[in-house]
Amino acid sequence: MKILFIASRFPYPPLQGDRARGFHQLRILSRRHPVTLISPPPEKNLAENLAALQPYCHQVKLVAVPLWQRLGQLSYAPFTSWPLQTHYFFNPRFQQTAQSCLNAESFDLLHVQLARLAPVATGLPNIPKVLDLIDALSLNMARRAQREKPPLSWLIAFEAKRMANYERALTHQYQQLVVSSPLDKATIGDYANLQVIPNGVDIDTYHFVTAGRATTDIVFTGRMGYFPNANAAIWFVNEVFPLIRQQVAQARCFIVGADPTPAVKQLSLRPGVTVTGYVAQVQEYLGRATVAVAPMQAGSGMQFKVIEAMACGTPVVATPYALGGIDVIDGEHLLVASTATDFANQVILLLNDTALAHKLALNGRQLVETKYTWSQTVAQLEQVYLLAQS
């Protein structure tokens, strides 16, 4: 089928959740379907990033909206029910570009990414439409509001309510919608046209590693400019890591990911803590670490960091917030802990118990190979496309 794919951010490099999900969907879909991509331009390295996507796209149409115009669009917020981020990201140029593509040739399906760009489908001809929400942003914002202080917490809580109403309304505007975890579906509602399709891992690049690992290294991965990751890193270093160092004095913590906030950068001043910033291959750090942690205190959706670590054979300790519907069993695929003391004890256990760490590593990799490869999840997406067309 011919697919018109509209992304909210340029899906390369795949450093963030929506970009990674979009990139791998394009990569797999292009094997069987011609795909035309409509997207904002990349923030930098235009030629290089375009070249990286060209093999997977029949055409690429870039829609540039200057920052001043995005900010101006927020002035319409009091007069609509749209969330603020929909006002900020959506611009009629996306809809006009989509209409131009549809006028020039026939397409079998419209795929739109995130509620940010959901209005693009309004007024387009009778083409089957699929919206990939990825996660329930209303849940993400509600959890963040609990972690912030007034007046920012008030604004985020207000936005969470608007987003919750908008997510439910979108179920009446698209033939099919997609989220990445059962919790996100439950948050929005048990709508018949709302499907769960998990995130995936490219197991050809996330290799299972057993030899050459350090004995006391802990790694936390993710884009550190994203609030749930930054918040988790700060909580882990301040509340958990000192408890670990009391028992394992040589323990080292590596916080690996692009765009660390100033508060995250400050963590590198703590003994044993390294904040790397952007790295080209997060797999290198996962392949060397003894334990991977996912100490999430907020956020929503399915965490790439968990399934990527399991793919590499790095045993994981995670909070319940980090599980995101991943089909894991505590003690079989990873270890789960909620409080700082319990989290520290589970990490210490894995640093000392090589047999348990090896068991979790084997089981985690097998789970990823069985359920969470991109080929499997994109095959599920293709079935949703067929439902939208029926």
ZAVOVEX-110478 format. One record per residue (C-alpha): residue in three letters; chain; x, z, y. Coordinates in steps of 0.25 Angstrom, whole numbers. Last residue first. Layout:
+-----+-------+-------+-------+-------+
! res ! chain !    c1 !    c3 !    c2 !
+-----+-------+-------+-------+-------+
! ALA !     A !     X !     Z !     Y !
...
+-----+-------+-------+-------+-------+
***
This chain:
+-----+-------+-------+-------+-------+
! res ! chain !    c1 !    c3 !    c2 !
+-----+-------+-------+-------+-------+
! SER !     A !   -47 !    25 !    -9 !
! GLN !     A !   -36 !    22 !     1 !
! ALA !     A !   -33 !    37 !     5 !
! LEU !     A !   -33 !    40 !   -10 !
! LEU !     A !   -23 !    29 !   -13 !
! TYR !     A !   -14 !    35 !    -2 !
! VAL !     A !   -15 !    49 !    -8 !
! GLN !     A !   -10 !    43 !   -21 !
! GLU !     A !     2 !    37 !   -13 !
! LEU !     A !     5 !    51 !    -8 !
! GLN !     A !     6 !    56 !   -22 !
! ALA !     A !    16 !    45 !   -25 !
! VAL !     A !    23 !    50 !   -13 !
! THR !     A !    24 !    64 !   -18 !
! GLN !     A !    30 !    60 !   -32 !
! SER !     A !    40 !    50 !   -26 !
! TRP !     A !    44 !    61 !   -16 !
! THR !     A !    47 !    70 !   -27 !
! TYR !     A !    40 !    84 !   -27 !
! LYS !     A !    33 !    86 !   -40 !
! THR !     A !    41 !    84 !   -53 !
! GLU !     A !    55 !    82 !   -47 !
! VAL !     A !    52 !    93 !   -37 !
! LEU !     A !    48 !   103 !   -48 !
! GLN !     A !    60 !   100 !   -57 !
! ARG !     A !    69 !   103 !   -45 !
! GLY !     A !    63 !   116 !   -43 !
! ASN !     A !    63 !   120 !   -57 !
! LEU !     A !    78 !   117 !   -59 !
! ALA !     A !    82 !   124 !   -46 !
! LEU !     A !    73 !   136 !   -49 !
! LYS !     A !    79 !   138 !   -63 !
! HIS !     A !    93 !   136 !   -57 !
! ALA !     A !    90 !   147 !   -46 !
! LEU !     A !    85 !   156 !   -57 !
! ALA !     A !    98 !   154 !   -65 !
! THR !     A !   107 !   156 !   -53 !
! ASP !     A !   101 !   170 !   -49 !
! ASN !     A !   109 !   175 !   -38 !
! LEU !     A !   106 !   166 !   -26 !
! LEU !     A !    92 !   164 !   -32 !
! LEU !     A !    89 !   179 !   -32 !
! ILE !     A !    95 !   180 !   -18 !
! VAL !     A !    85 !   170 !   -13 !
! GLN !     A !    74 !   177 !   -19 !
! ASN !     A !    78 !   190 !   -14 !
! ALA !     A !    79 !   184 !     0 !
! PHE !     A !    65 !   178 !     0 !
! ASP !     A !    59 !   191 !    -6 !
! THR !     A !    66 !   199 !     6 !
! ALA !     A !    61 !   189 !    17 !
! THR !     A !    47 !   189 !    11 !
! SER !     A !    40 !   177 !     5 !
! ALA !     A !    47 !   173 !    -7 !
! VAL !     A !    46 !   161 !   -17 !
! LEU !     A !    57 !   157 !   -27 !
! LEU !     A !    58 !   143 !   -32 !
! HIS !     A !    54 !   133 !   -44 !
! GLU !     A !    51 !   144 !   -55 !
! GLY !     A !    52 !   157 !   -48 !
! ASP !     A !    40 !   154 !   -39 !
! ILE !     A !    33 !   142 !   -45 !
! VAL !     A !    33 !   129 !   -36 !
! ASP !     A !    23 !   118 !   -34 !
! ILE !     A !    26 !   116 !   -19 !
! GLY !     A !    14 !   119 !   -11 !
! GLY !     A !    21 !   122 !     2 !
! LEU !     A !    31 !   132 !    -5 !
! ALA !     A !    38 !   136 !     8 !
! TYR !     A !    28 !   145 !    14 !
! PRO !     A !    28 !   153 !     0 !
! THR !     A !    43 !   156 !     4 !
! ALA !     A !    54 !   149 !    -3 !
! VAL !     A !    66 !   152 !   -12 !
! VAL !     A !    72 !   139 !   -17 !
! PRO !     A !    82 !   135 !   -28 !
! THR !     A !    90 !   123 !   -25 !
! GLY !     A !    89 !   112 !   -35 !
! CYS !     A !    89 !   101 !   -25 !
! ALA !     A !    75 !    97 !   -28 !
! MET !     A !    71 !   112 !   -26 !
! ALA !     A !    77 !   112 !   -13 !
! GLU !     A !    70 !    99 !    -9 !
! ILE !     A !    57 !   105 !   -14 !
! VAL !     A !    58 !   118 !    -5 !
! LYS !     A !    64 !   111 !     7 !
! PHE !     A !    53 !   101 !     8 !
! GLN !     A !    43 !   112 !    10 !
! MET !     A !    28 !   108 !     8 !
! GLY !     A !    18 !   110 !    19 !
! SER !     A !    18 !   122 !    29 !
! GLY !     A !    27 !   130 !    38 !
! ALA !     A !    30 !   144 !    40 !
! GLN !     A !    38 !   156 !    34 !
! MET !     A !    47 !   146 !    25 !
! PRO !     A !    59 !   152 !    18 !
! ALA !     A !    62 !   140 !    10 !
! VAL !     A !    75 !   144 !     4 !
! ALA !     A !    85 !   135 !    -4 !
! VAL !     A !    94 !   143 !   -14 !
! THR !     A !   108 !   141 !   -19 !
! ALA !     A !   112 !   130 !    -9 !
! ARG !     A !   121 !   118 !   -11 !
! GLY !     A !   111 !   107 !   -15 !
! LEU !     A !   101 !   112 !    -5 !
! TYR !     A !   112 !   110 !     6 !
! GLU !     A !   116 !    96 !     1 !
! GLN !     A !   101 !    92 !     0 !
! VAL !     A !    99 !    95 !    15 !
! GLN !     A !   106 !    81 !    17 !
! ALA !     A !   108 !    77 !    31 !
! VAL !     A !   109 !    91 !    37 !
! TYR !     A !   102 !    95 !    50 !
! GLY !     A !   104 !   109 !    55 !
! THR !     A !   114 !   117 !    46 !
! VAL !     A !   110 !   131 !    49 !
! THR !     A !   120 !   140 !    41 !
! VAL !     A !   117 !   155 !    38 !
! GLY !     A !   127 !   164 !    31 !
! PRO !     A !   128 !   174 !    43 !
! ARG !     A !   118 !   171 !    54 !
! LEU !     A !   122 !   162 !    65 !
! SER !     A !   116 !   150 !    58 !
! LEU !     A !   102 !   156 !    61 !
! GLN !     A !   104 !   153 !    75 !
! LYS !     A !   101 !   138 !    71 !
! VAL !     A !    88 !   142 !    66 !
! ALA !     A !    84 !   148 !    79 !
! PRO !     A !    89 !   136 !    87 !
! THR !     A !    80 !   127 !    78 !
! PRO !     A !    86 !   120 !    67 !
! ASP !     A !    84 !   105 !    68 !
! ALA !     A !    88 !   100 !    54 !
! GLY !     A !    89 !   108 !    42 !
! VAL !     A !    97 !   117 !    33 !
! ILE !     A !    98 !   132 !    35 !
! PHE !     A !   109 !   136 !    25 !
! CYS !     A !   109 !   151 !    21 !
! ARG !     A !   122 !   157 !    15 !
! ALA !     A !   122 !   169 !     5 !
! GLN !     A !   136 !   176 !     4 !
! ALA !     A !   131 !   190 !     6 !
! VAL !     A !   120 !   188 !    -6 !
! GLN !     A !   112 !   201 !    -6 !
! GLN !     A !   112 !   205 !     9 !
! ARG !     A !   114 !   190 !    12 !
! ILE !     A !   100 !   188 !     6 !
! LEU !     A !    93 !   198 !    14 !
! PRO !     A !   100 !   192 !    27 !
! PHE !     A !    94 !   178 !    23 !
! VAL !     A !    80 !   183 !    22 !
! GLU !     A !    75 !   188 !    36 !
! ASN !     A !    83 !   181 !    46 !
! VAL !     A !    89 !   169 !    39 !
! PHE !     A !    76 !   166 !    31 !
! TRP !     A !    66 !   169 !    43 !
! ILE !     A !    75 !   160 !    52 !
! ALA !     A !    75 !   148 !    42 !
! ALA !     A !    60 !   150 !    39 !
! ASN !     A !    57 !   149 !    54 !
! ALA !     A !    66 !   137 !    56 !
! ASN !     A !    59 !   130 !    44 !
! PRO !     A !    45 !   133 !    48 !
! PHE !     A !    48 !   129 !    62 !
! TYR !     A !    54 !   115 !    59 !
! GLY !     A !    67 !   113 !    67 !
! MET !     A !    74 !   118 !    54 !
! ARG !     A !    71 !   106 !    46 !
! GLY !     A !    72 !   111 !    32 !
! THR !     A !    82 !   118 !    23 !
! PHE !     A !    85 !   132 !    19 !
! VAL !     A !    97 !   134 !    11 !
! ILE !     A !   103 !   146 !     4 !
! ASP !     A !   118 !   147 !    -1 !
! THR !     A !   123 !   158 !   -10 !
! THR !     A !   128 !   151 !   -23 !
! ALA !     A !   132 !   137 !   -17 !
! ARG !     A !   128 !   126 !   -26 !
! GLY !     A !   138 !   116 !   -32 !
! ALA !     A !   129 !   113 !   -45 !
! THR !     A !   114 !   112 !   -47 !
! VAL !     A !   109 !   101 !   -37 !
! PHE !     A !    96 !    94 !   -39 !
! HIS !     A !    97 !    82 !   -30 !
! TYR !     A !    88 !    80 !   -17 !
! THR !     A !    91 !    65 !   -15 !
! ASP !     A !    84 !    59 !   -27 !
! ILE !     A !    74 !    70 !   -27 !
! ASP !     A !    68 !    65 !   -14 !
! VAL !     A !    59 !    77 !   -12 !
! GLY !     A !    44 !    78 !   -10 !
! ASN !     A !    33 !    83 !    -1 !
! PRO !     A !    20 !    87 !    -8 !
! ILE !     A !     7 !    78 !    -7 !
! VAL !     A !    -6 !    86 !    -6 !
! GLN !     A !   -19 !    79 !    -3 !
! LEU !     A !   -29 !    80 !     8 !
! ASN !     A !   -41 !    70 !     6 !
! ALA !     A !   -49 !    80 !    -2 !
! TYR !     A !   -48 !    91 !     9 !
! ASP !     A !   -44 !   105 !     4 !
! GLY !     A !   -41 !   110 !    18 !
! ILE !     A !   -29 !   110 !    28 !
! THR !     A !   -22 !   123 !    23 !
! ALA !     A !   -25 !   120 !     8 !
! LYS !     A !   -19 !   106 !    10 !
! ASP !     A !    -7 !   112 !    16 !
! LEU !     A !    -6 !   123 !     5 !
! PRO !     A !    -7 !   112 !    -5 !
! SER !     A !     6 !   105 !     0 !
! SER !     A !    11 !    92 !     6 !
! VAL !     A !    -1 !    87 !    14 !
! VAL !     A !    -8 !    74 !    13 !
! LEU !     A !   -21 !    68 !    19 !
! GLN !     A !   -30 !    57 !    14 !
! GLN !     A !   -41 !    48 !    20 !
! TYR !     A !   -37 !    53 !    34 !
! GLN !     A !   -46 !    57 !    45 !
! HIS !     A !   -55 !    68 !    39 !
! THR !     A !   -43 !    75 !    33 !
! LEU !     A !   -37 !    75 !    47 !
! ALA !     A !   -48 !    85 !    52 !
! ARG !     A !   -42 !    95 !    43 !
! GLU !     A !   -28 !    93 !    48 !
! TYR !     A !   -33 !    94 !    62 !
! ASN !     A !   -40 !   107 !    61 !
! ALA !     A !   -28 !   113 !    55 !
! MET !     A !   -19 !   107 !    66 !
! ARG !     A !   -27 !   113 !    77 !
! LYS !     A !   -26 !   126 !    70 !
! ALA !     A !   -11 !   125 !    69 !
! GLU !     A !   -10 !   121 !    83 !
! PHE !     A !   -16 !   133 !    88 !
! ALA !     A !    -7 !   142 !    79 !
! ILE !     A !     5 !   134 !    84 !
! LEU !     A !     0 !   137 !    99 !
! TRP !     A !    -2 !   152 !    96 !
! SER !     A !    11 !   153 !    89 !
! LEU !     A !    18 !   147 !   101 !
! PRO !     A !    12 !   158 !   110 !
! PRO !     A !    15 !   166 !   103 !
! LYS !     A !    26 !   168 !    92 !
! GLU !     A !    28 !   159 !    80 !
! ARG !     A !    28 !   162 !    65 !
! GLN !     A !    13 !   163 !    63 !
! ALA !     A !    11 !   150 !    71 !
! ARG !     A !    20 !   144 !    61 !
! ARG !     A !    11 !   147 !    50 !
! ALA !     A !    -1 !   141 !    57 !
! MET !     A !     8 !   129 !    61 !
! ASN !     A !    12 !   125 !    47 !
! LEU !     A !    -3 !   128 !    42 !
! SER !     A !    -8 !   118 !    52 !
! LEU !     A !     3 !   108 !    49 !
! ALA !     A !    -4 !   107 !    35 !
! ASP !     A !     7 !    99 !    28 !
! ILE !     A !    11 !    85 !    26 !
! LEU !     A !    -1 !    80 !    34 !
! ASP !     A !     1 !    66 !    27 !
! LEU !     A !   -11 !    58 !    32 !
! VAL !     A !   -17 !    47 !    24 !
! LYS !     A !   -25 !    35 !    30 !
! PRO !     A !   -32 !    24 !    23 !
! ILE !     A !   -34 !    13 !    33 !
! ASN !     A !   -47 !    11 !    40 !
! PRO !     A !   -42 !     7 !    54 !
! LEU !     A !   -34 !    16 !    63 !
! GLY !     A !   -43 !    24 !    73 !
! THR !     A !   -37 !    38 !    70 !
! ALA !     A !   -25 !    37 !    60 !
! VAL !     A !   -15 !    40 !    70 !
! PRO !     A !   -22 !    53 !    73 !
! ALA !     A !   -14 !    59 !    61 !
! LEU !     A !    -1 !    58 !    68 !
! ARG !     A !     3 !    73 !    69 !
! ALA !     A !    -6 !    76 !    57 !
! LEU !     A !     5 !    72 !    48 !
! GLN !     A !    10 !    58 !    43 !
! VAL !     A !     0 !    47 !    43 !
! HIS !     A !    -1 !    37 !    31 !
! LEU !     A !   -10 !    25 !    33 !
! LEU !     A !   -14 !    16 !    21 !
! ASP !     A !   -16 !     2 !    16 !
! PHE !     A !   -10 !    -5 !    28 !
! SER !     A !   -14 !   -19 !    34 !
! GLU !     A !    -5 !   -26 !    44 !
! ALA !     A !    -3 !   -28 !    59 !
! ASN !     A !   -15 !   -21 !    63 !
! LEU !     A !   -12 !    -9 !    54 !
! CYS !     A !     2 !    -8 !    60 !
! SER !     A !    -4 !    -9 !    74 !
! GLN !     A !   -14 !     2 !    71 !
! ALA !     A !    -2 !    11 !    66 !
! THR !     A !     6 !     8 !    79 !
! GLN !     A !    -7 !    12 !    87 !
! GLN !     A !    -9 !    25 !    80 !
! PHE !     A !     5 !    29 !    81 !
! ARG !     A !     5 !    25 !    96 !
! PRO !     A !    -7 !    34 !    98 !
! ASN !     A !     2 !    46 !    98 !
! PHE !     A !     2 !    57 !    88 !
! PHE !     A !    14 !    67 !    88 !
! TYR !     A !    11 !    77 !    99 !
! HIS !     A !    -4 !    76 !    98 !
! THR !     A !    -3 !    78 !    83 !
! GLN !     A !     6 !    90 !    86 !
! LEU !     A !    -4 !    97 !    95 !
! PRO !     A !   -15 !    97 !    85 !
! TRP !     A !   -26 !    87 !    87 !
! SER !     A !   -40 !    93 !    91 !
! THR !     A !   -40 !    85 !   104 !
! PHE !     A !   -41 !    88 !   119 !
! PRO !     A !   -32 !   100 !   120 !
! ALA !     A !   -21 !    92 !   113 !
! TYR !     A !   -21 !    80 !   123 !
! SER !     A !    -9 !    86 !   131 !
! LEU !     A !     0 !    85 !   118 !
! GLN !     A !     1 !    70 !   120 !
! GLY !     A !     9 !    72 !   132 !
! LEU !     A !    20 !    79 !   123 !
! ARG !     A !    20 !    67 !   114 !
! GLN !     A !    21 !    58 !   126 !
! TRP !     A !    33 !    65 !   132 !
! LEU !     A !    40 !    65 !   118 !
! PRO !     A !    39 !    50 !   117 !
! VAL !     A !    30 !    43 !   106 !
! ALA !     A !    38 !    33 !    98 !
! VAL !     A !    30 !    26 !    87 !
! LEU !     A !    39 !    19 !    77 !
! LYS !     A !    34 !     8 !    67 !
! VAL !     A !    42 !     7 !    54 !
! GLN !     A !    39 !    -5 !    44 !
! HIS !     A !    39 !    -7 !    29 !
! CYS !     A !    45 !     7 !    28 !
! TYR !     A !    54 !    13 !    17 !
! PRO !     A !    67 !     6 !    19 !
! GLN !     A !    65 !     7 !    34 !
! LEU !     A !    65 !    22 !    34 !
! ALA !     A !    80 !    25 !    35 !
! ALA !     A !    82 !    13 !    44 !
! LEU !     A !    73 !    19 !    54 !
! ASN !     A !    81 !    32 !    54 !
! GLU !     A !    94 !    25 !    57 !
! ALA !     A !    88 !    16 !    68 !
! LEU !     A !    81 !    28 !    75 !
! ASN !     A !    92 !    38 !    74 !
! LYS !     A !    84 !    48 !    82 !
! GLU !     A !    70 !    54 !    84 !
! PRO !     A !    64 !    44 !    73 !
! PRO !     A !    53 !    35 !    78 !
! PRO !     A !    39 !    40 !    77 !
! SER !     A !    32 !    34 !    65 !
! ILE !     A !    24 !    22 !    59 !
! LEU !     A !    29 !    18 !    45 !
! THR !     A !    24 !     6 !    38 !
! VAL !     A !    25 !     8 !    23 !
! PRO !     A !    25 !    -3 !    12 !
! HIS !     A !    21 !     4 !    -1 !
! ARG !     A !    28 !     6 !   -15 !
! ARG !     A !    42 !    10 !   -12 !
! SER !     A !    39 !    13 !     2 !
! LEU !     A !    30 !    25 !    -2 !
! ILE !     A !    43 !    32 !    -7 !
! ARG !     A !    51 !    31 !     6 !
! LEU !     A !    39 !    32 !    15 !
! GLN !     A !    35 !    45 !     8 !
! HIS !     A !    49 !    50 !     8 !
! PHE !     A !    50 !    48 !    23 !
! GLY !     A !    37 !    54 !    27 !
! ARG !     A !    39 !    67 !    19 !
! ALA !     A !    53 !    68 !    25 !
! ARG !     A !    48 !    66 !    39 !
! ASP !     A !    36 !    75 !    37 !
! GLY !     A !    45 !    86 !    32 !
! GLN !     A !    57 !    85 !    41 !
! LEU !     A !    71 !    79 !    39 !
! PRO !     A !    67 !    65 !    33 !
! PRO !     A !    75 !    57 !    42 !
! TYR !     A !    66 !    49 !    44 !
! PRO !     A !    51 !    50 !    44 !
! PHE !     A !    49 !    47 !    59 !
! ARG !     A !    39 !    57 !    63 !
! SER !     A !    24 !    57 !    62 !
! ALA !     A !    24 !    47 !    52 !
! ILE !     A !    14 !    35 !    50 !
! PHE !     A !    14 !    27 !    37 !
! LEU !     A !     6 !    14 !    36 !
! ILE !     A !     6 !    11 !    21 !
! LYS !     A !     4 !    -2 !    14 !
! MET !     A !     0 !     0 !     0 !
+-----+-------+-------+-------+-------+
***
